Amino acid sequence: MHTVLLSTVKVQLFKDLPLADNSFAVPGKIQGLIGGALYPYLLLPGTRKTSSNGPIALNTTLGYIITGKANHCSETSSQKTFCGFIKNQTSLETLVQKFWENEDIKSTSPIFSKEESEVEAHFNKTHYFDTQENRYVVRIPFKENPDQLGVSYQTAYNRFLSLERKLFEHISLTFSISSYGIMS
């Protein structure tokens, strides 16, 4: 498709022909494309040449079509136009299959360490949804056997009592924490 108005001299050479597009010299929207497979079947006998390197009118079942080189209104214009086509022999089915292969997210299982696998297994065995409280409950896993904690119970209990005393000193903080069910 050209983007500038064609020379009126060239247009006048074809004014007596029944053209497929009467406004071929005026830049405009493309109304349709005909593939190379159908193009030869549209051709009819009859050709009109203007000069050795000018536009040619070809007779078709749609009317005469104008093709070839045409000078623009401005003979000094340096604008070049290229028209070409590429035929792809690949079937639509193959193209769609390749598209989905490119878009497919590879679902590989993550590789966990032994410890991570144990944590995931613990989570799957122990978590549940508490419908009364409307929340999930997950038991915290021990990294090692809880019997191997030693004599830390008394230390942990003393720290708990110390924390409880501090919270009671700040009564507003105690109420906000107890609203979450942490302290009763």
mmCIF file of the C-alpha atoms, coordinates in Angstrom:
data_MODEL
# 
_entry.id   MODEL 
# 
loop_
_atom_site.group_PDB 
_atom_site.id 
_atom_site.type_symbol 
_atom_site.label_atom_id 
_atom_site.label_alt_id 
_atom_site.label_comp_id 
_atom_site.label_asym_id 
_atom_site.label_entity_id 
_atom_site.label_seq_id 
_atom_site.pdbx_PDB_ins_code 
_atom_site.Cartn_x 
_atom_site.Cartn_y 
_atom_site.Cartn_z 
_atom_site.occupancy 
_atom_site.B_iso_or_equiv 
_atom_site.pdbx_formal_charge 
_atom_site.auth_seq_id 
_atom_site.auth_comp_id 
_atom_site.auth_asym_id 
_atom_site.auth_atom_id 
_atom_site.pdbx_PDB_model_num 
ATOM 1   C CA . MET A 1 1   ? 0.000   0.000   0.000   1.00 0.00 ? 1   MET A CA 1 
ATOM 2   C CA . HIS A 1 2   ? 1.345   3.397   -0.885  1.00 0.00 ? 2   HIS A CA 1 
ATOM 3   C CA . THR A 1 3   ? 1.273   6.247   1.598   1.00 0.00 ? 3   THR A CA 1 
ATOM 4   C CA . VAL A 1 4   ? 1.288   9.254   -0.727  1.00 0.00 ? 4   VAL A CA 1 
ATOM 5   C CA . LEU A 1 5   ? -0.978  10.426  -3.537  1.00 0.00 ? 5   LEU A CA 1 
ATOM 6   C CA . LEU A 1 6   ? 0.063   9.020   -6.923  1.00 0.00 ? 6   LEU A CA 1 
ATOM 7   C CA . SER A 1 7   ? 0.720   11.168  -9.968  1.00 0.00 ? 7   SER A CA 1 
ATOM 8   C CA . THR A 1 8   ? -2.522  12.244  -11.671 1.00 0.00 ? 8   THR A CA 1 
ATOM 9   C CA . VAL A 1 9   ? -0.873  11.704  -15.063 1.00 0.00 ? 9   VAL A CA 1 
ATOM 10  C CA . LYS A 1 10  ? -0.551  7.978   -14.295 1.00 0.00 ? 10  LYS A CA 1 
ATOM 11  C CA . VAL A 1 11  ? -4.103  7.803   -12.949 1.00 0.00 ? 11  VAL A CA 1 
ATOM 12  C CA . GLN A 1 12  ? -5.492  9.326   -16.161 1.00 0.00 ? 12  GLN A CA 1 
ATOM 13  C CA . LEU A 1 13  ? -3.965  6.485   -18.199 1.00 0.00 ? 13  LEU A CA 1 
ATOM 14  C CA . PHE A 1 14  ? -6.425  4.010   -16.631 1.00 0.00 ? 14  PHE A CA 1 
ATOM 15  C CA . LYS A 1 15  ? -9.593  6.153   -16.349 1.00 0.00 ? 15  LYS A CA 1 
ATOM 16  C CA . ASP A 1 16  ? -11.427 4.259   -19.117 1.00 0.00 ? 16  ASP A CA 1 
ATOM 17  C CA . LEU A 1 17  ? -10.922 0.809   -17.476 1.00 0.00 ? 17  LEU A CA 1 
ATOM 18  C CA . PRO A 1 18  ? -13.362 -0.836  -15.049 1.00 0.00 ? 18  PRO A CA 1 
ATOM 19  C CA . LEU A 1 19  ? -11.051 -0.838  -12.018 1.00 0.00 ? 19  LEU A CA 1 
ATOM 20  C CA . ALA A 1 20  ? -11.279 -3.143  -9.005  1.00 0.00 ? 20  ALA A CA 1 
ATOM 21  C CA . ASP A 1 21  ? -10.474 -0.058  -6.866  1.00 0.00 ? 21  ASP A CA 1 
ATOM 22  C CA . ASN A 1 22  ? -11.513 3.279   -8.365  1.00 0.00 ? 22  ASN A CA 1 
ATOM 23  C CA . SER A 1 23  ? -9.536  5.210   -5.758  1.00 0.00 ? 23  SER A CA 1 
ATOM 24  C CA . PHE A 1 24  ? -6.290  3.231   -6.085  1.00 0.00 ? 24  PHE A CA 1 
ATOM 25  C CA . ALA A 1 25  ? -4.188  6.412   -6.370  1.00 0.00 ? 25  ALA A CA 1 
ATOM 26  C CA . VAL A 1 26  ? -5.342  7.777   -3.003  1.00 0.00 ? 26  VAL A CA 1 
ATOM 27  C CA . PRO A 1 27  ? -3.712  6.362   0.148   1.00 0.00 ? 27  PRO A CA 1 
ATOM 28  C CA . GLY A 1 28  ? -6.254  4.508   2.252   1.00 0.00 ? 28  GLY A CA 1 
ATOM 29  C CA . LYS A 1 29  ? -7.192  1.499   4.277   1.00 0.00 ? 29  LYS A CA 1 
ATOM 30  C CA . ILE A 1 30  ? -6.582  -1.959  2.803   1.00 0.00 ? 30  ILE A CA 1 
ATOM 31  C CA . GLN A 1 31  ? -9.927  -3.623  2.157   1.00 0.00 ? 31  GLN A CA 1 
ATOM 32  C CA . GLY A 1 32  ? -8.678  -7.164  1.675   1.00 0.00 ? 32  GLY A CA 1 
ATOM 33  C CA . LEU A 1 33  ? -5.724  -9.376  0.832   1.00 0.00 ? 33  LEU A CA 1 
ATOM 34  C CA . ILE A 1 34  ? -5.668  -12.211 -1.661  1.00 0.00 ? 34  ILE A CA 1 
ATOM 35  C CA . GLY A 1 35  ? -3.175  -14.998 -1.143  1.00 0.00 ? 35  GLY A CA 1 
ATOM 36  C CA . GLY A 1 36  ? -0.809  -16.269 -3.783  1.00 0.00 ? 36  GLY A CA 1 
ATOM 37  C CA . ALA A 1 37  ? -2.791  -19.522 -4.021  1.00 0.00 ? 37  ALA A CA 1 
ATOM 38  C CA . LEU A 1 38  ? -5.890  -17.702 -5.374  1.00 0.00 ? 38  LEU A CA 1 
ATOM 39  C CA . TYR A 1 39  ? -4.273  -14.833 -7.272  1.00 0.00 ? 39  TYR A CA 1 
ATOM 40  C CA . PRO A 1 40  ? -3.614  -16.709 -10.571 1.00 0.00 ? 40  PRO A CA 1 
ATOM 41  C CA . TYR A 1 41  ? -7.254  -17.867 -10.711 1.00 0.00 ? 41  TYR A CA 1 
ATOM 42  C CA . LEU A 1 42  ? -8.466  -14.252 -10.655 1.00 0.00 ? 42  LEU A CA 1 
ATOM 43  C CA . LEU A 1 43  ? -6.461  -13.246 -13.742 1.00 0.00 ? 43  LEU A CA 1 
ATOM 44  C CA . LEU A 1 44  ? -8.228  -12.787 -17.082 1.00 0.00 ? 44  LEU A CA 1 
ATOM 45  C CA . PRO A 1 45  ? -6.756  -12.004 -20.502 1.00 0.00 ? 45  PRO A CA 1 
ATOM 46  C CA . GLY A 1 46  ? -5.987  -8.312  -20.945 1.00 0.00 ? 46  GLY A CA 1 
ATOM 47  C CA . THR A 1 47  ? -3.082  -6.166  -19.842 1.00 0.00 ? 47  THR A CA 1 
ATOM 48  C CA . ARG A 1 48  ? -2.386  -2.465  -20.363 1.00 0.00 ? 48  ARG A CA 1 
ATOM 49  C CA . LYS A 1 49  ? 1.156   -1.136  -19.985 1.00 0.00 ? 49  LYS A CA 1 
ATOM 50  C CA . THR A 1 50  ? 1.986   2.564   -19.672 1.00 0.00 ? 50  THR A CA 1 
ATOM 51  C CA . SER A 1 51  ? 5.726   2.433   -20.293 1.00 0.00 ? 51  SER A CA 1 
ATOM 52  C CA . SER A 1 52  ? 8.620   0.059   -19.843 1.00 0.00 ? 52  SER A CA 1 
ATOM 53  C CA . ASN A 1 53  ? 8.974   0.828   -16.123 1.00 0.00 ? 53  ASN A CA 1 
ATOM 54  C CA . GLY A 1 54  ? 5.573   2.283   -15.219 1.00 0.00 ? 54  GLY A CA 1 
ATOM 55  C CA . PRO A 1 55  ? 2.439   0.796   -13.700 1.00 0.00 ? 55  PRO A CA 1 
ATOM 56  C CA . ILE A 1 56  ? 0.514   -2.000  -15.439 1.00 0.00 ? 56  ILE A CA 1 
ATOM 57  C CA . ALA A 1 57  ? -3.233  -2.693  -15.421 1.00 0.00 ? 57  ALA A CA 1 
ATOM 58  C CA . LEU A 1 58  ? -4.046  -6.417  -15.146 1.00 0.00 ? 58  LEU A CA 1 
ATOM 59  C CA . ASN A 1 59  ? -7.538  -7.674  -15.949 1.00 0.00 ? 59  ASN A CA 1 
ATOM 60  C CA . THR A 1 60  ? -9.059  -9.815  -13.166 1.00 0.00 ? 60  THR A CA 1 
ATOM 61  C CA . THR A 1 61  ? -12.481 -11.138 -12.225 1.00 0.00 ? 61  THR A CA 1 
ATOM 62  C CA . LEU A 1 62  ? -12.669 -8.225  -9.756  1.00 0.00 ? 62  LEU A CA 1 
ATOM 63  C CA . GLY A 1 63  ? -11.876 -5.598  -12.408 1.00 0.00 ? 63  GLY A CA 1 
ATOM 64  C CA . TYR A 1 64  ? -8.540  -4.169  -13.497 1.00 0.00 ? 64  TYR A CA 1 
ATOM 65  C CA . ILE A 1 65  ? -5.881  -3.950  -10.792 1.00 0.00 ? 65  ILE A CA 1 
ATOM 66  C CA . ILE A 1 66  ? -2.961  -1.542  -11.036 1.00 0.00 ? 66  ILE A CA 1 
ATOM 67  C CA . THR A 1 67  ? 0.464   -2.919  -10.159 1.00 0.00 ? 67  THR A CA 1 
ATOM 68  C CA . GLY A 1 68  ? 4.101   -2.052  -10.733 1.00 0.00 ? 68  GLY A CA 1 
ATOM 69  C CA . LYS A 1 69  ? 6.249   1.011   -10.129 1.00 0.00 ? 69  LYS A CA 1 
ATOM 70  C CA . ALA A 1 70  ? 4.480   4.354   -9.855  1.00 0.00 ? 70  ALA A CA 1 
ATOM 71  C CA . ASN A 1 71  ? 6.050   7.738   -9.265  1.00 0.00 ? 71  ASN A CA 1 
ATOM 72  C CA . HIS A 1 72  ? 4.618   9.909   -6.521  1.00 0.00 ? 72  HIS A CA 1 
ATOM 73  C CA . CYS A 1 73  ? 3.327   13.437  -7.037  1.00 0.00 ? 73  CYS A CA 1 
ATOM 74  C CA . SER A 1 74  ? 6.688   14.685  -5.826  1.00 0.00 ? 74  SER A CA 1 
ATOM 75  C CA . GLU A 1 75  ? 9.225   13.235  -8.249  1.00 0.00 ? 75  GLU A CA 1 
ATOM 76  C CA . THR A 1 76  ? 12.006  14.068  -5.762  1.00 0.00 ? 76  THR A CA 1 
ATOM 77  C CA . SER A 1 77  ? 10.534  11.866  -3.039  1.00 0.00 ? 77  SER A CA 1 
ATOM 78  C CA . SER A 1 78  ? 13.028  9.408   -1.622  1.00 0.00 ? 78  SER A CA 1 
ATOM 79  C CA . GLN A 1 79  ? 10.447  7.271   0.139   1.00 0.00 ? 79  GLN A CA 1 
ATOM 80  C CA . LYS A 1 80  ? 10.876  3.560   -0.548  1.00 0.00 ? 80  LYS A CA 1 
ATOM 81  C CA . THR A 1 81  ? 8.265   0.878   -0.066  1.00 0.00 ? 81  THR A CA 1 
ATOM 82  C CA . PHE A 1 82  ? 8.851   -2.840  0.234   1.00 0.00 ? 82  PHE A CA 1 
ATOM 83  C CA . CYS A 1 83  ? 6.211   -5.493  -0.169  1.00 0.00 ? 83  CYS A CA 1 
ATOM 84  C CA . GLY A 1 84  ? 6.851   -9.172  0.316   1.00 0.00 ? 84  GLY A CA 1 
ATOM 85  C CA . PHE A 1 85  ? 5.430   -12.296 1.852   1.00 0.00 ? 85  PHE A CA 1 
ATOM 86  C CA . ILE A 1 86  ? 6.680   -15.342 3.699   1.00 0.00 ? 86  ILE A CA 1 
ATOM 87  C CA . LYS A 1 87  ? 4.971   -18.685 3.439   1.00 0.00 ? 87  LYS A CA 1 
ATOM 88  C CA . ASN A 1 88  ? 5.257   -20.922 6.459   1.00 0.00 ? 88  ASN A CA 1 
ATOM 89  C CA . GLN A 1 89  ? 4.875   -24.626 5.696   1.00 0.00 ? 89  GLN A CA 1 
ATOM 90  C CA . THR A 1 90  ? 4.243   -25.457 9.370   1.00 0.00 ? 90  THR A CA 1 
ATOM 91  C CA . SER A 1 91  ? 0.699   -26.598 10.081  1.00 0.00 ? 91  SER A CA 1 
ATOM 92  C CA . LEU A 1 92  ? -1.522  -24.706 12.497  1.00 0.00 ? 92  LEU A CA 1 
ATOM 93  C CA . GLU A 1 93  ? -1.682  -27.743 14.778  1.00 0.00 ? 93  GLU A CA 1 
ATOM 94  C CA . THR A 1 94  ? 2.121   -27.831 15.049  1.00 0.00 ? 94  THR A CA 1 
ATOM 95  C CA . LEU A 1 95  ? 2.267   -24.090 15.756  1.00 0.00 ? 95  LEU A CA 1 
ATOM 96  C CA . VAL A 1 96  ? -0.352  -24.360 18.506  1.00 0.00 ? 96  VAL A CA 1 
ATOM 97  C CA . GLN A 1 97  ? 1.491   -27.326 20.033  1.00 0.00 ? 97  GLN A CA 1 
ATOM 98  C CA . LYS A 1 98  ? 4.774   -25.360 20.027  1.00 0.00 ? 98  LYS A CA 1 
ATOM 99  C CA . PHE A 1 99  ? 2.985   -22.396 21.615  1.00 0.00 ? 99  PHE A CA 1 
ATOM 100 C CA . TRP A 1 100 ? 1.698   -24.512 24.507  1.00 0.00 ? 100 TRP A CA 1 
ATOM 101 C CA . GLU A 1 101 ? 5.111   -26.147 24.956  1.00 0.00 ? 101 GLU A CA 1 
ATOM 102 C CA . ASN A 1 102 ? 6.671   -22.694 25.297  1.00 0.00 ? 102 ASN A CA 1 
ATOM 103 C CA . GLU A 1 103 ? 3.963   -21.525 27.693  1.00 0.00 ? 103 GLU A CA 1 
ATOM 104 C CA . ASP A 1 104 ? 3.987   -24.699 29.810  1.00 0.00 ? 104 ASP A CA 1 
ATOM 105 C CA . ILE A 1 105 ? 5.411   -24.210 33.261  1.00 0.00 ? 105 ILE A CA 1 
ATOM 106 C CA . LYS A 1 106 ? 7.592   -27.127 34.120  1.00 0.00 ? 106 LYS A CA 1 
ATOM 107 C CA . SER A 1 107 ? 6.115   -28.667 37.257  1.00 0.00 ? 107 SER A CA 1 
ATOM 108 C CA . THR A 1 108 ? 9.186   -30.033 38.929  1.00 0.00 ? 108 THR A CA 1 
ATOM 109 C CA . SER A 1 109 ? 8.935   -30.928 42.582  1.00 0.00 ? 109 SER A CA 1 
ATOM 110 C CA . PRO A 1 110 ? 11.103  -28.750 44.794  1.00 0.00 ? 110 PRO A CA 1 
ATOM 111 C CA . ILE A 1 111 ? 14.117  -30.527 46.214  1.00 0.00 ? 111 ILE A CA 1 
ATOM 112 C CA . PHE A 1 112 ? 13.966  -30.418 50.010  1.00 0.00 ? 112 PHE A CA 1 
ATOM 113 C CA . SER A 1 113 ? 16.634  -31.239 52.521  1.00 0.00 ? 113 SER A CA 1 
ATOM 114 C CA . LYS A 1 114 ? 15.871  -34.044 54.995  1.00 0.00 ? 114 LYS A CA 1 
ATOM 115 C CA . GLU A 1 115 ? 14.960  -31.477 57.639  1.00 0.00 ? 115 GLU A CA 1 
ATOM 116 C CA . GLU A 1 116 ? 12.616  -29.563 55.289  1.00 0.00 ? 116 GLU A CA 1 
ATOM 117 C CA . SER A 1 117 ? 10.910  -32.793 54.243  1.00 0.00 ? 117 SER A CA 1 
ATOM 118 C CA . GLU A 1 118 ? 10.317  -33.683 57.897  1.00 0.00 ? 118 GLU A CA 1 
ATOM 119 C CA . VAL A 1 119 ? 8.830   -30.231 58.586  1.00 0.00 ? 119 VAL A CA 1 
ATOM 120 C CA . GLU A 1 120 ? 6.489   -30.517 55.598  1.00 0.00 ? 120 GLU A CA 1 
ATOM 121 C CA . ALA A 1 121 ? 5.394   -34.007 56.659  1.00 0.00 ? 121 ALA A CA 1 
ATOM 122 C CA . HIS A 1 122 ? 4.788   -32.722 60.219  1.00 0.00 ? 122 HIS A CA 1 
ATOM 123 C CA . PHE A 1 123 ? 2.691   -29.843 58.879  1.00 0.00 ? 123 PHE A CA 1 
ATOM 124 C CA . ASN A 1 124 ? 0.594   -32.165 56.694  1.00 0.00 ? 124 ASN A CA 1 
ATOM 125 C CA . LYS A 1 125 ? -0.054  -34.486 59.668  1.00 0.00 ? 125 LYS A CA 1 
ATOM 126 C CA . THR A 1 126 ? -0.849  -31.893 62.327  1.00 0.00 ? 126 THR A CA 1 
ATOM 127 C CA . HIS A 1 127 ? -2.509  -28.804 60.851  1.00 0.00 ? 127 HIS A CA 1 
ATOM 128 C CA . TYR A 1 128 ? -6.278  -28.346 60.905  1.00 0.00 ? 128 TYR A CA 1 
ATOM 129 C CA . PHE A 1 129 ? -8.931  -25.626 60.726  1.00 0.00 ? 129 PHE A CA 1 
ATOM 130 C CA . ASP A 1 130 ? -10.688 -24.742 63.994  1.00 0.00 ? 130 ASP A CA 1 
ATOM 131 C CA . THR A 1 131 ? -14.247 -23.865 62.952  1.00 0.00 ? 131 THR A CA 1 
ATOM 132 C CA . GLN A 1 132 ? -15.197 -22.439 66.353  1.00 0.00 ? 132 GLN A CA 1 
ATOM 133 C CA . GLU A 1 133 ? -12.301 -19.987 66.361  1.00 0.00 ? 133 GLU A CA 1 
ATOM 134 C CA . ASN A 1 134 ? -12.335 -19.641 62.553  1.00 0.00 ? 134 ASN A CA 1 
ATOM 135 C CA . ARG A 1 135 ? -8.571  -20.111 62.230  1.00 0.00 ? 135 ARG A CA 1 
ATOM 136 C CA . TYR A 1 136 ? -5.928  -22.620 61.245  1.00 0.00 ? 136 TYR A CA 1 
ATOM 137 C CA . VAL A 1 137 ? -3.999  -24.434 63.955  1.00 0.00 ? 137 VAL A CA 1 
ATOM 138 C CA . VAL A 1 138 ? -0.502  -25.714 63.272  1.00 0.00 ? 138 VAL A CA 1 
ATOM 139 C CA . ARG A 1 139 ? 1.573   -27.557 65.849  1.00 0.00 ? 139 ARG A CA 1 
ATOM 140 C CA . ILE A 1 140 ? 5.141   -26.342 66.105  1.00 0.00 ? 140 ILE A CA 1 
ATOM 141 C CA . PRO A 1 141 ? 7.601   -29.123 65.407  1.00 0.00 ? 141 PRO A CA 1 
ATOM 142 C CA . PHE A 1 142 ? 10.513  -29.904 67.671  1.00 0.00 ? 142 PHE A CA 1 
ATOM 143 C CA . LYS A 1 143 ? 13.835  -29.905 65.943  1.00 0.00 ? 143 LYS A CA 1 
ATOM 144 C CA . GLU A 1 144 ? 15.017  -32.713 68.155  1.00 0.00 ? 144 GLU A CA 1 
ATOM 145 C CA . ASN A 1 145 ? 13.471  -35.115 70.649  1.00 0.00 ? 145 ASN A CA 1 
ATOM 146 C CA . PRO A 1 146 ? 11.767  -33.047 73.420  1.00 0.00 ? 146 PRO A CA 1 
ATOM 147 C CA . ASP A 1 147 ? 13.029  -35.483 76.062  1.00 0.00 ? 147 ASP A CA 1 
ATOM 148 C CA . GLN A 1 148 ? 16.538  -34.229 75.326  1.00 0.00 ? 148 GLN A CA 1 
ATOM 149 C CA . LEU A 1 149 ? 15.724  -30.709 76.522  1.00 0.00 ? 149 LEU A CA 1 
ATOM 150 C CA . GLY A 1 150 ? 17.340  -31.460 79.863  1.00 0.00 ? 150 GLY A CA 1 
ATOM 151 C CA . VAL A 1 151 ? 16.498  -29.424 82.937  1.00 0.00 ? 151 VAL A CA 1 
ATOM 152 C CA . SER A 1 152 ? 15.236  -26.340 81.136  1.00 0.00 ? 152 SER A CA 1 
ATOM 153 C CA . TYR A 1 153 ? 11.665  -26.555 82.438  1.00 0.00 ? 153 TYR A CA 1 
ATOM 154 C CA . GLN A 1 154 ? 12.324  -24.465 85.568  1.00 0.00 ? 154 GLN A CA 1 
ATOM 155 C CA . THR A 1 155 ? 14.152  -21.780 83.555  1.00 0.00 ? 155 THR A CA 1 
ATOM 156 C CA . ALA A 1 156 ? 11.323  -21.571 81.005  1.00 0.00 ? 156 ALA A CA 1 
ATOM 157 C CA . TYR A 1 157 ? 8.684   -21.430 83.750  1.00 0.00 ? 157 TYR A CA 1 
ATOM 158 C CA . ASN A 1 158 ? 10.520  -18.602 85.567  1.00 0.00 ? 158 ASN A CA 1 
ATOM 159 C CA . ARG A 1 159 ? 10.755  -16.600 82.328  1.00 0.00 ? 159 ARG A CA 1 
ATOM 160 C CA . PHE A 1 160 ? 7.035   -17.108 81.735  1.00 0.00 ? 160 PHE A CA 1 
ATOM 161 C CA . LEU A 1 161 ? 6.200   -15.794 85.236  1.00 0.00 ? 161 LEU A CA 1 
ATOM 162 C CA . SER A 1 162 ? 8.476   -12.783 84.691  1.00 0.00 ? 162 SER A CA 1 
ATOM 163 C CA . LEU A 1 163 ? 6.768   -11.990 81.397  1.00 0.00 ? 163 LEU A CA 1 
ATOM 164 C CA . GLU A 1 164 ? 3.350   -12.355 83.005  1.00 0.00 ? 164 GLU A CA 1 
ATOM 165 C CA . ARG A 1 165 ? 4.298   -9.866  85.786  1.00 0.00 ? 165 ARG A CA 1 
ATOM 166 C CA . LYS A 1 166 ? 5.474   -7.327  83.185  1.00 0.00 ? 166 LYS A CA 1 
ATOM 167 C CA . LEU A 1 167 ? 2.240   -7.692  81.233  1.00 0.00 ? 167 LEU A CA 1 
ATOM 168 C CA . PHE A 1 168 ? 0.119   -7.121  84.325  1.00 0.00 ? 168 PHE A CA 1 
ATOM 169 C CA . GLU A 1 169 ? 2.051   -3.902  84.948  1.00 0.00 ? 169 GLU A CA 1 
ATOM 170 C CA . HIS A 1 170 ? 0.838   -2.739  81.517  1.00 0.00 ? 170 HIS A CA 1 
ATOM 171 C CA . ILE A 1 171 ? -2.803  -3.777  81.772  1.00 0.00 ? 171 ILE A CA 1 
ATOM 172 C CA . SER A 1 172 ? -3.832  -2.395  78.335  1.00 0.00 ? 172 SER A CA 1 
ATOM 173 C CA . LEU A 1 173 ? -1.219  -4.565  76.642  1.00 0.00 ? 173 LEU A CA 1 
ATOM 174 C CA . THR A 1 174 ? -2.463  -7.565  78.615  1.00 0.00 ? 174 THR A CA 1 
ATOM 175 C CA . PHE A 1 175 ? -6.027  -7.051  77.345  1.00 0.00 ? 175 PHE A CA 1 
ATOM 176 C CA . SER A 1 176 ? -4.928  -6.717  73.734  1.00 0.00 ? 176 SER A CA 1 
ATOM 177 C CA . ILE A 1 177 ? -2.845  -9.895  73.966  1.00 0.00 ? 177 ILE A CA 1 
ATOM 178 C CA . SER A 1 178 ? -5.584  -11.850 75.748  1.00 0.00 ? 178 SER A CA 1 
ATOM 179 C CA . SER A 1 179 ? -8.052  -10.880 73.001  1.00 0.00 ? 179 SER A CA 1 
ATOM 180 C CA . TYR A 1 180 ? -5.963  -13.046 70.679  1.00 0.00 ? 180 TYR A CA 1 
ATOM 181 C CA . GLY A 1 181 ? -6.307  -16.001 73.033  1.00 0.00 ? 181 GLY A CA 1 
ATOM 182 C CA . ILE A 1 182 ? -2.635  -16.058 73.974  1.00 0.00 ? 182 ILE A CA 1 
ATOM 183 C CA . MET A 1 183 ? -3.252  -15.517 77.688  1.00 0.00 ? 183 MET A CA 1 
ATOM 184 C CA . SER A 1 184 ? -6.316  -16.592 79.563  1.00 0.00 ? 184 SER A CA 1 
# 
